[in-house]
Amino acid sequence: DENLYIAVDVTDSSVVASSDRIAREQDSVSISVDARPDPDRSANSGLFEALRSGALRKIVTAMVTLAEPKPDPIMALFGASAPDGLVHASERTPRGYAVEFAIPTASLDAARGATWDKLRVNVGLADFDENEPDHTVVQWRADRFGGRAPVGSGVFLKR
């Protein structure tokens, strides 16, 4: 009742994790959880539009790496942040790594303005390989800030 839990088990043959890198330069799992009422929750917009309107500040976002990353001042410009009380953990596994998030339901209720009843969830995975210049980003659902997501995709109903 006090937390929403999200767990991700990543299969990765070349895990890139280093305290010498910022989070955007290594393997990571990111989440976005939107508890706002419709139509705000289901709407899509460009990332910079969401920044200008303040919508991004109302969505729970978090990015987790295996190693504590170096500070990244650019990410602070986006204004998205994990709420107070969000806890995460990560560890290597025989096939790659696993990540878990515990999001306080109080933060979801605050975004909803009442007890949350629906959530729009997305999970993103950044995959780097050692000595490779490019990386791959995989979204569990089409990124709502990328313009290709169906309106309201990734919505879960509380039962």
C-alpha positions as CSV (number, residue, x, y, z in Angstrom):
1,D,0.0,0.0,0.0
2,E,2.9,2.4,0.6
3,N,4.9,1.8,-2.6
4,L,4.5,0.9,-6.2
5,Y,7.2,-1.6,-7.2
6,I,8.7,-2.0,-10.7
7,A,11.4,-4.6,-11.4
8,V,13.4,-5.1,-14.6
9,D,15.6,-8.1,-15.4
10,V,18.0,-7.1,-18.2
11,T,19.8,-9.6,-20.4
12,D,23.1,-8.0,-21.5
13,S,26.3,-9.8,-22.6
14,S,28.4,-6.6,-22.2
15,V,27.4,-4.6,-19.2
16,V,29.0,-1.1,-19.1
17,A,28.9,0.3,-15.6
18,S,31.5,2.8,-14.2
19,S,31.6,5.5,-11.6
20,D,33.9,7.4,-14.0
21,R,30.9,8.0,-16.4
22,I,27.7,10.0,-16.2
23,A,24.5,7.9,-16.3
24,R,23.8,8.8,-20.0
25,E,27.1,7.1,-20.9
26,Q,26.5,3.7,-19.5
27,D,23.9,0.9,-19.3
28,S,20.8,2.1,-17.4
29,V,17.2,1.5,-16.8
30,S,14.8,4.5,-16.7
31,I,11.2,4.7,-15.7
32,S,8.5,7.3,-16.1
33,V,5.3,7.0,-14.2
34,D,2.4,9.4,-14.7
35,A,-0.5,9.3,-12.2
36,R,-2.1,12.6,-13.3
37,P,-5.8,12.4,-14.3
38,D,-6.8,12.3,-18.0
39,P,-6.4,14.0,-20.4
40,D,-3.0,15.0,-19.0
41,R,-1.9,11.4,-18.3
42,S,-2.8,10.1,-21.8
43,A,-1.5,13.0,-23.8
44,N,1.7,12.9,-25.8
45,S,4.0,15.9,-26.4
46,G,7.5,16.7,-27.4
47,L,10.1,16.6,-24.6
48,F,10.8,20.4,-24.9
49,E,7.1,21.2,-24.9
50,A,6.7,19.1,-21.7
51,L,9.7,21.0,-20.2
52,R,8.2,24.4,-21.1
53,S,4.7,23.5,-19.8
54,G,5.9,22.0,-16.5
55,A,4.4,18.6,-17.3
56,L,7.7,16.8,-17.0
57,R,8.0,18.0,-13.3
58,K,4.7,16.2,-12.6
59,I,5.8,12.8,-13.8
60,V,7.9,10.5,-11.6
61,T,11.1,9.7,-13.5
62,A,14.2,7.9,-12.4
63,M,17.3,6.4,-14.1
64,V,19.4,3.7,-12.4
65,T,22.8,2.4,-13.3
66,L,24.8,-0.4,-11.7
67,A,27.6,2.0,-10.6
68,E,27.0,5.4,-8.9
69,P,27.4,7.7,-11.9
70,K,29.3,11.0,-12.0
71,P,27.1,14.1,-11.6
72,D,25.4,15.2,-14.9
73,P,24.5,18.9,-14.9
74,I,22.6,18.6,-18.2
75,M,20.1,16.2,-16.6
76,A,19.3,18.8,-14.0
77,L,18.1,21.1,-16.7
78,F,15.3,18.8,-17.6
79,G,13.6,19.4,-14.3
80,A,12.3,15.8,-14.0
81,S,13.2,14.0,-10.8
82,A,12.6,11.1,-8.6
83,P,10.2,12.0,-5.7
84,D,11.4,12.0,-2.1
85,G,11.4,8.4,-0.7
86,L,11.9,6.7,-4.1
87,V,14.3,3.8,-3.5
88,H,16.1,1.8,-6.1
89,A,18.5,-1.1,-6.2
90,S,20.6,-2.8,-8.9
91,E,22.9,-5.8,-9.1
92,R,24.6,-7.9,-11.6
93,T,23.1,-11.2,-12.5
94,P,24.5,-14.2,-14.4
95,R,22.8,-12.9,-17.6
96,G,23.2,-9.2,-17.1
97,Y,21.7,-7.1,-14.3
98,A,18.5,-6.4,-12.5
99,V,17.0,-3.2,-11.3
100,E,14.1,-2.5,-8.8
101,F,12.3,0.7,-8.0
102,A,10.0,1.4,-5.1
103,I,7.9,4.6,-5.7
104,P,6.0,6.0,-2.7
105,T,2.3,5.9,-3.4
106,A,2.0,9.3,-1.6
107,S,3.9,10.9,-4.5
108,L,1.5,9.3,-7.0
109,D,-1.5,10.4,-5.0
110,A,-0.1,14.0,-5.0
111,A,0.3,14.0,-8.8
112,R,-3.3,12.7,-9.1
113,G,-4.7,15.1,-6.6
114,A,-6.5,12.1,-5.0
115,T,-5.8,8.4,-4.5
116,W,-4.3,7.2,-7.8
117,D,-6.4,4.9,-9.9
118,K,-4.5,4.7,-13.2
119,L,-0.8,5.0,-14.1
120,R,0.9,5.5,-17.4
121,V,4.2,3.6,-17.2
122,N,7.2,3.4,-19.5
123,V,10.5,1.7,-19.0
124,G,13.6,2.5,-21.1
125,L,16.8,0.7,-21.4
126,A,20.1,2.2,-22.6
127,D,22.5,-0.4,-23.8
128,F,26.2,0.4,-24.3
129,D,28.9,-2.0,-25.3
130,E,32.6,-1.6,-24.4
131,N,34.7,0.1,-27.2
132,E,31.6,0.8,-29.3
133,P,30.8,4.5,-30.1
134,D,27.1,4.0,-30.4
135,H,24.4,2.7,-28.0
136,T,20.9,1.5,-28.3
137,V,17.9,2.7,-26.4
138,V,14.9,0.4,-26.2
139,Q,11.5,1.6,-24.8
140,W,9.0,-0.8,-23.4
141,R,6.3,1.3,-25.0
142,A,6.9,4.0,-27.6
143,D,8.2,7.1,-25.8
144,R,5.4,9.5,-25.1
145,F,7.9,12.4,-25.7
146,G,9.0,11.0,-29.0
147,G,5.8,11.6,-31.1
148,R,5.2,7.9,-32.0
149,A,3.3,6.7,-28.9
150,P,-0.4,5.9,-29.2
151,V,-2.3,8.2,-27.0
152,G,-2.7,6.6,-23.6
153,S,-0.3,3.7,-24.2
154,G,1.1,1.9,-21.2
155,V,-1.8,2.7,-18.8
156,F,-2.4,0.4,-15.9
157,L,-5.6,0.4,-13.9
158,K,-5.5,-0.1,-10.1
159,R,-7.6,-3.0,-8.9
